[in-house]
Amino acid sequence: MAKQRILFVDDEPDLLEGVQRMLFRERKRWDMHFAQSGDEGLRAMAKQPYDVVVADMRMPQMDGVQFLQQVSEKARDTVRMMLTGNTDQETAMKAVNDGNVFRFMTKPVERETLIHMLEAGIEQHRLITAEKELLTGTLAGSVRMLTEILSVSSPDSFGHTIWLRDQMRGISSSLKLRNAWELVIAATLSRVGYTTLPSELVKKAIDQHELSKEEREIITRLPKISHDILRHIPRLEGAAKIVLYQEKNFDGSGFPDDAVAEADIPLGARIIRILNDLAHLSKTELSKYKLTKVIKERRGWYDPNLLDQLLPLFVSPNAAELAGSAENSEGIPLRKLRMGDKLVGNIVALDGQIIVAAGNRISPTFMQKIEVSASLKGIKEPIFIEKMLDGENSSA
């Protein structure tokens, strides 16, 4: 088992030597390092992670609070503690509030007290990382499950969300957006509410067919349905809010009917609003010039600054489909389809129904659905999958 790492930062060499002597017998269980300034401490942290950092308050150039503030930004899981000779309340409050300090110790500190505090810090780090691993696993599993359900229940809609996900990834990278993972998940699950609808209504909505008053009301409320599905999943609260406001106009009109408008609308929602409309218009016979003109004439619908940034980055779904069917793909018979193969074209039944949308990798659930559909309806062949590189394993 790896030792826990502890970093001590103090500008007084004598104090650091005293801590080394005090904790000499703890070397078997702790990997301890010592730095004589905030800058030196940050350089040490850049080389390897630490479970606990203990900093002095009074240091030249960079005091303990300033140092721990940077630790909080660069290594959020590291537990931060302070050891200082200054015992006034203002110093303690500043350390806790600005440096997010877990424990505050005053000099001189006895060996037993220091060991007890360090053990508490290490246990806190264990709890933080265990919770993070649990949340990450729960989050990944939940997103994977919802994505697969959407793909199985509404392949037509899922084909659009795959395109939307890829667009959001490209935009997040090009514009260097923060929390890109949240934006991409929101784009991927923006239509998860479609899983609650009858397949006939989903198809009518996607194909832009005329809807009854009751059907329009149901489709209008889909962002709320999607939001309610996502909001109880750990760490997806932000993505859920993006999904809720994806149909909201920049001027505040549209769904939901509330006072939220302009920059108060989540950035991800403003992006999805633009991309969805661009995707719909690109399927018409409009040239790119006319498409841009139509979009820009819709006063109050879109964030104007964001629109100017997104238009040069936009790749229509049609262009994406054509790119996917080029030299990076190969057509295979159904019998050669394997787990892990990535589809670059839809798998379609002989009656025209989409069984699995392009962009998916073949999972056990998809394989079962394909086999059932093949026996009942038949499958159009060949099936187009992404070519594998030499030595690549499709099940990886």
C-alpha positions as CSV (number, residue, x, y, z in Angstrom):
1,M,0.0,0.0,0.0
2,A,1.4,3.4,-1.0
3,K,2.3,5.8,1.8
4,Q,0.2,9.0,2.3
5,R,2.1,12.1,1.2
6,I,2.3,15.1,3.5
7,L,3.9,18.5,2.6
8,F,5.0,21.0,5.2
9,V,5.6,24.6,4.1
10,D,7.4,27.1,6.5
11,D,10.0,29.8,5.9
12,E,11.8,28.8,9.2
13,P,14.3,26.0,8.6
14,D,14.5,25.3,12.4
15,L,10.8,24.7,12.6
16,L,10.9,22.3,9.6
17,E,13.8,20.4,11.2
18,G,11.9,20.2,14.5
19,V,8.9,18.7,12.7
20,Q,11.2,16.2,11.0
21,R,12.6,15.1,14.3
22,M,9.1,15.0,15.9
23,L,7.7,12.8,13.2
24,F,10.8,10.6,12.6
25,R,9.0,7.4,13.7
26,E,6.1,8.1,11.3
27,R,8.3,7.7,8.2
28,K,7.1,4.1,7.8
29,R,3.6,5.2,7.1
30,W,3.9,8.7,5.8
31,D,6.0,10.1,2.9
32,M,6.9,13.6,4.2
33,H,8.3,16.5,2.2
34,F,9.4,20.0,3.4
35,A,9.5,23.3,1.5
36,Q,10.8,26.7,2.8
37,S,8.4,29.0,0.8
38,G,5.0,29.0,-0.9
39,D,6.7,29.0,-4.4
40,E,8.8,26.0,-3.4
41,G,5.7,24.2,-2.1
42,L,3.8,24.8,-5.3
43,R,6.7,23.5,-7.4
44,A,6.7,20.3,-5.2
45,M,2.9,19.9,-5.7
46,A,3.4,20.3,-9.5
47,K,5.6,17.2,-9.5
48,Q,3.3,14.9,-7.4
49,P,0.0,15.0,-5.5
50,Y,-0.2,15.3,-1.7
51,D,-2.9,14.0,0.6
52,V,-2.3,16.8,3.2
53,V,-0.5,20.2,3.1
54,V,0.4,22.0,6.3
55,A,1.5,25.7,5.8
56,D,2.7,28.4,8.1
57,M,0.7,31.6,8.1
58,R,3.5,34.2,8.3
59,M,5.8,33.8,5.3
60,P,7.4,36.5,3.1
61,Q,6.3,37.0,-0.6
62,M,3.4,34.5,-0.3
63,D,1.7,34.0,3.1
64,G,0.0,30.8,4.2
65,V,-3.5,31.9,3.1
66,Q,-2.4,32.9,-0.3
67,F,-0.5,29.7,-0.7
68,L,-3.4,27.5,0.4
69,Q,-5.7,29.5,-1.9
70,Q,-3.6,28.3,-4.8
71,V,-3.5,24.8,-3.5
72,S,-7.3,24.9,-3.4
73,E,-7.4,25.9,-7.1
74,K,-4.7,23.5,-8.3
75,A,-5.4,20.4,-6.1
76,R,-8.9,20.5,-4.8
77,D,-8.7,17.1,-3.2
78,T,-5.6,18.0,-1.1
79,V,-6.6,18.6,2.6
80,R,-5.3,22.0,3.7
81,M,-4.1,22.7,7.3
82,M,-2.4,25.7,8.9
83,L,0.3,25.9,11.7
84,T,0.9,29.4,13.0
85,G,2.1,31.4,16.0
86,N,-0.6,34.1,15.4
87,T,-3.7,33.2,17.4
88,D,-6.0,36.2,16.7
89,Q,-9.5,35.4,15.5
90,E,-9.2,37.4,12.3
91,T,-6.3,35.3,11.1
92,A,-8.1,32.1,11.9
93,M,-11.3,33.2,10.0
94,K,-9.3,34.4,7.0
95,A,-7.5,31.0,6.9
96,V,-10.7,29.0,7.1
97,N,-12.7,31.2,4.7
98,D,-10.1,32.1,2.1
99,G,-7.8,29.1,2.2
100,N,-10.5,26.5,2.9
101,V,-8.5,25.2,5.8
102,F,-9.5,21.9,7.4
103,R,-7.6,22.4,10.7
104,F,-6.0,25.4,12.3
105,M,-3.1,24.7,14.8
106,T,-1.1,27.2,16.9
107,K,2.6,27.1,17.7
108,P,4.1,25.4,19.6
109,V,2.3,22.2,18.8
110,E,2.9,19.0,20.7
111,R,3.8,15.8,18.9
112,E,0.6,13.9,19.9
113,T,-1.6,16.8,18.8
114,L,0.2,17.2,15.5
115,I,-0.1,13.4,14.8
116,H,-3.8,13.4,15.7
117,M,-4.4,16.4,13.3
118,L,-2.5,14.8,10.5
119,E,-4.4,11.5,10.9
120,A,-7.6,13.5,10.8
121,G,-6.5,15.2,7.6
122,I,-5.5,11.9,5.9
123,E,-8.9,10.4,6.9
124,Q,-10.6,13.5,5.4
125,H,-8.6,13.0,2.2
126,R,-9.7,9.3,2.1
127,L,-13.3,10.3,2.4
128,I,-13.0,13.0,-0.3
129,T,-11.4,10.7,-2.8
130,A,-13.8,7.8,-1.9
131,E,-16.8,10.0,-2.5
132,K,-15.3,11.4,-5.7
133,E,-14.7,7.8,-7.0
134,L,-18.3,6.8,-6.0
135,L,-19.8,9.9,-7.7
136,T,-17.7,9.5,-10.8
137,G,-18.7,5.8,-11.1
138,T,-22.4,6.7,-10.5
139,L,-22.2,9.5,-13.0
140,A,-20.6,7.5,-15.7
141,G,-22.9,4.6,-15.2
142,S,-26.0,6.8,-15.2
143,V,-25.0,8.7,-18.3
144,R,-24.2,5.4,-20.1
145,M,-27.5,3.9,-19.1
146,L,-29.6,7.0,-20.1
147,T,-27.7,7.2,-23.4
148,E,-28.4,3.6,-24.2
149,I,-32.0,3.9,-23.3
150,L,-32.4,6.9,-25.6
151,S,-30.7,5.2,-28.4
152,V,-32.8,2.0,-28.1
153,S,-36.2,3.8,-27.6
154,S,-35.6,6.7,-30.0
155,P,-32.9,6.0,-32.6
156,D,-34.0,8.9,-34.8
157,S,-33.7,11.4,-32.0
158,F,-30.4,9.8,-30.8
159,G,-28.8,10.3,-34.2
160,H,-29.2,14.0,-33.7
161,T,-27.9,14.0,-30.1
162,I,-24.7,12.2,-31.3
163,W,-24.2,15.0,-33.8
164,L,-25.0,17.6,-31.1
165,R,-22.5,16.0,-28.7
166,D,-19.7,16.1,-31.3
167,Q,-20.5,19.7,-32.1
168,M,-20.4,20.7,-28.5
169,R,-17.1,18.9,-28.0
170,G,-15.6,20.9,-30.9
171,I,-17.1,24.2,-29.8
172,S,-15.9,23.7,-26.2
173,S,-12.4,23.0,-27.4
174,S,-12.3,25.8,-29.9
175,L,-13.7,28.4,-27.5
176,K,-11.8,26.9,-24.5
177,L,-15.0,26.8,-22.5
178,R,-15.0,25.8,-18.8
179,N,-16.8,22.7,-17.5
180,A,-16.7,21.3,-21.0
181,W,-17.7,17.8,-19.7
182,E,-20.9,19.3,-18.3
183,L,-21.8,20.9,-21.7
184,V,-21.1,17.7,-23.6
185,I,-23.3,15.6,-21.2
186,A,-26.1,18.2,-21.5
187,A,-25.9,18.0,-25.3
188,T,-25.9,14.2,-25.2
189,L,-28.9,13.9,-22.9
190,S,-30.8,17.0,-24.1
191,R,-33.5,14.8,-25.6
192,V,-33.7,12.1,-22.9
193,G,-37.3,13.2,-22.3
194,Y,-38.2,11.6,-25.7
195,T,-37.9,8.2,-24.0
196,T,-41.2,9.0,-22.2
197,L,-43.1,9.5,-25.5
198,P,-44.9,7.1,-27.9
199,S,-42.6,6.3,-30.9
200,E,-45.3,7.8,-33.3
201,L,-45.2,11.2,-31.6
202,V,-41.4,11.2,-31.5
203,K,-41.3,10.6,-35.2
204,K,-43.9,13.3,-35.9
205,A,-41.9,15.8,-33.8
206,I,-38.5,15.0,-35.4
207,D,-39.9,15.1,-38.9
208,Q,-41.6,18.5,-38.2
209,H,-45.0,17.1,-39.0
210,E,-48.2,19.1,-38.0
211,L,-49.1,18.4,-34.4
212,S,-52.3,18.7,-32.5
213,K,-52.7,21.2,-29.7
214,E,-52.2,18.5,-27.1
215,E,-49.2,17.1,-28.9
216,R,-47.6,20.6,-29.2
217,E,-48.0,21.1,-25.4
218,I,-46.3,17.8,-24.7
219,I,-43.4,18.5,-27.1
220,T,-43.0,22.0,-25.6
221,R,-42.6,20.6,-22.1
222,L,-40.0,18.0,-23.1
223,P,-37.1,20.1,-21.7
224,K,-38.8,20.1,-18.3
225,I,-39.3,16.3,-18.5
226,S,-35.6,15.8,-19.5
227,H,-34.6,18.1,-16.6
228,D,-36.6,16.2,-14.1
229,I,-35.0,12.9,-15.2
230,L,-31.4,14.4,-14.8
231,R,-31.6,16.6,-11.8
232,H,-31.5,13.9,-9.1
233,I,-28.3,12.3,-10.5
234,P,-25.2,13.4,-8.5
235,R,-23.2,16.1,-10.3
236,L,-25.7,16.5,-13.1
237,E,-27.6,19.5,-11.6
238,G,-25.8,21.9,-13.9
239,A,-26.4,19.8,-17.0
240,A,-30.1,19.4,-16.0
241,K,-30.4,23.2,-15.9
242,I,-28.9,23.5,-19.3
243,V,-31.4,21.0,-20.6
244,L,-34.3,22.8,-19.0
245,Y,-33.4,26.1,-20.8
246,Q,-32.4,24.7,-24.2
247,E,-35.5,26.1,-26.0
248,K,-35.4,29.5,-24.2
249,N,-34.9,32.6,-26.4
250,F,-32.2,35.0,-25.5
251,D,-34.7,37.8,-24.9
252,G,-36.5,35.7,-22.2
253,S,-39.4,34.5,-24.3
254,G,-40.1,30.8,-24.9
255,F,-40.1,27.9,-22.5
256,P,-39.9,27.9,-19.6
257,D,-42.1,30.9,-18.9
258,D,-40.0,32.7,-16.3
259,A,-37.9,35.8,-15.9
260,V,-34.6,34.2,-16.9
261,A,-33.1,35.9,-19.9
262,E,-29.8,36.8,-21.7
263,A,-26.6,35.9,-19.8
264,D,-28.7,34.3,-17.0
265,I,-29.6,31.5,-19.4
266,P,-26.9,28.8,-19.0
267,L,-24.2,29.0,-21.6
268,G,-24.8,25.4,-22.7
269,A,-28.5,26.1,-23.2
270,R,-27.7,29.1,-25.4
271,I,-25.4,27.0,-27.5
272,I,-27.9,24.1,-27.9
273,R,-30.6,26.6,-28.9
274,I,-28.5,27.8,-31.8
275,L,-27.2,24.4,-32.9
276,N,-30.7,22.8,-32.9
277,D,-32.1,25.5,-35.2
278,L,-29.0,25.5,-37.5
279,A,-29.4,21.7,-37.8
280,H,-33.0,22.0,-38.7
281,L,-32.4,24.7,-41.3
282,S,-29.5,22.9,-42.8
283,K,-31.8,20.1,-43.8
284,T,-33.8,22.4,-46.0
285,E,-32.6,23.6,-49.4
286,L,-31.2,26.9,-48.0
287,S,-27.7,27.8,-49.0
288,K,-25.3,28.5,-46.2
289,Y,-25.6,32.2,-47.0
290,K,-29.4,32.1,-46.8
291,L,-29.3,29.9,-43.7
292,T,-27.0,32.5,-41.9
293,K,-29.3,35.3,-43.1
294,V,-32.4,33.6,-41.7
295,I,-30.8,32.9,-38.3
296,K,-29.5,36.5,-37.9
297,E,-33.0,37.9,-38.8
298,R,-34.5,36.1,-35.8
299,R,-34.2,39.1,-33.4
300,G,-34.1,38.1,-29.8
301,W,-33.8,34.4,-30.3
302,Y,-30.1,33.9,-29.9
303,D,-27.1,35.4,-28.0
304,P,-25.7,37.6,-30.8
305,N,-22.1,37.4,-29.6
306,L,-22.3,33.6,-29.2
307,L,-23.9,33.3,-32.7
308,D,-21.0,35.1,-34.3
309,Q,-18.6,32.6,-32.7
310,L,-20.6,29.5,-33.5
311,L,-21.5,30.1,-37.2
312,P,-17.9,29.5,-38.4
313,L,-17.6,26.3,-36.3
314,F,-21.0,24.8,-37.5
315,V,-20.9,21.5,-39.3
316,S,-24.3,20.4,-40.6
317,P,-25.6,16.9,-39.7
318,N,-25.6,16.1,-43.4
319,A,-21.9,17.0,-43.8
320,A,-21.1,14.9,-40.7
321,E,-23.0,11.9,-42.1
322,L,-21.1,12.2,-45.4
323,A,-17.8,12.4,-43.6
324,G,-18.6,9.3,-41.6
325,S,-19.2,7.2,-44.8
326,A,-15.9,8.0,-46.4
327,E,-12.6,6.3,-46.3
328,N,-12.6,5.8,-42.5
329,S,-15.5,3.2,-42.8
330,E,-16.1,-0.2,-44.1
331,G,-19.2,-2.2,-45.0
332,I,-19.6,-5.6,-43.4
333,P,-22.4,-8.3,-43.4
334,L,-24.5,-8.6,-40.2
335,R,-22.8,-11.9,-39.3
336,K,-19.4,-10.1,-38.9
337,L,-20.7,-7.4,-36.6
338,R,-18.9,-7.6,-33.2
339,M,-19.1,-6.1,-29.7
340,G,-17.3,-2.8,-29.6
341,D,-17.7,-2.0,-33.3
342,K,-18.5,1.7,-33.8
343,L,-21.3,2.5,-36.3
344,V,-20.7,5.2,-38.9
345,G,-24.1,4.5,-40.5
346,N,-27.5,3.7,-39.0
347,I,-28.5,0.0,-38.7
348,V,-31.9,-0.1,-40.5
349,A,-34.5,-2.8,-40.7
350,L,-35.9,-3.8,-44.1
351,D,-39.1,-1.8,-43.4
352,G,-37.0,1.4,-42.9
353,Q,-37.0,1.6,-39.1
354,I,-33.7,2.7,-37.6
355,I,-32.6,0.0,-35.1
356,V,-29.4,1.5,-33.8
357,A,-28.2,5.0,-34.7
358,A,-24.8,5.9,-36.1
359,G,-22.3,6.9,-33.6
360,N,-23.0,4.1,-31.2
361,R,-20.6,1.3,-30.2
362,I,-22.2,-2.1,-30.3
363,S,-23.1,-3.2,-26.7
364,P,-24.8,-6.3,-25.4
365,T,-28.1,-4.4,-25.4
366,F,-27.7,-3.2,-29.0
367,M,-26.6,-6.7,-30.1
368,Q,-29.7,-8.2,-28.6
369,K,-32.0,-5.7,-30.3
370,I,-30.3,-6.2,-33.6
371,E,-30.7,-10.0,-33.4
372,V,-34.4,-9.7,-32.5
373,S,-35.0,-7.2,-35.3
374,A,-33.1,-9.4,-37.8
375,S,-35.2,-12.4,-37.0
376,L,-38.5,-10.4,-37.1
377,K,-38.0,-7.9,-39.9
378,G,-34.6,-8.4,-41.5
379,I,-31.7,-6.0,-41.6
380,K,-30.4,-4.0,-44.5
381,E,-26.8,-4.9,-45.4
382,P,-23.9,-4.0,-45.5
383,I,-23.5,-2.4,-42.1
384,F,-21.0,0.5,-42.0
385,I,-18.6,0.5,-39.2
386,E,-15.5,2.5,-38.4
387,K,-12.3,0.9,-39.7
388,M,-10.0,-0.5,-37.1
389,L,-6.3,0.4,-37.1
390,D,-3.8,-2.4,-37.5
391,G,-3.7,-4.3,-34.2
392,E,-6.7,-2.6,-32.7
393,N,-9.2,-4.7,-30.8
394,S,-12.9,-3.9,-31.5
395,S,-13.9,-4.9,-28.0
396,A,-11.5,-2.5,-26.4
